[in-house]
Amino acid sequence: MKENSSLFQLQQYIKQFDHNIENKEKYFMKLIEEVGELSEVLRKDVRMNQRGHIKGTIEEELSDVLYYVITLANVYDIDLEESFKLKDELNKVKWNR
């Protein structure tokens, strides 16, 4: 059942407080910004320490990228779980796996 899917639940959670179809361009620009920040922390290999301080880490920036991917999916009414499954089927053929 889709409602029990973690990805579905995450999409619904974000949609509750950040869903404005007029912000499509803003969400995309933020995604690009976050990808740039991810690039920087990847280059520096900055990881979250054991005390759970996430600020300025790969973990933080990956979370930010995921957030903006989800906001874009939500404003375009895209079910990311279904899209992923469909794309994975194409990749299985493409990459013979």
Residue pairs with C-beta under 8 A, 6 or more apart in sequence:
2 8
2 79
2 81
3 9
5 81
7 80
7 81
7 84
8 79
8 81
10 70
11 70
11 73
11 74
11 79
11 80
14 67
14 70
14 71
14 74
15 74
18 71
19 71
19 74
19 75
20 75
21 75
23 71
23 75
24 72
24 75
24 76
27 68
27 71
27 72
27 75
28 68
28 72
30 68
31 65
31 68
31 69
31 72
34 61
34 64
34 65
34 67
34 68
35 65
37 61
37 64
38 58
38 61
38 62
38 64
38 65
41 56
41 57
41 58
41 60
41 61
42 58
42 61
45 58
46 56
46 57
46 58
47 57
47 58
47 59
48 54
48 57
48 58
48 59
48 60
54 60
54 63
69 80
70 80
72 78
73 79
73 80
73 83
91 97
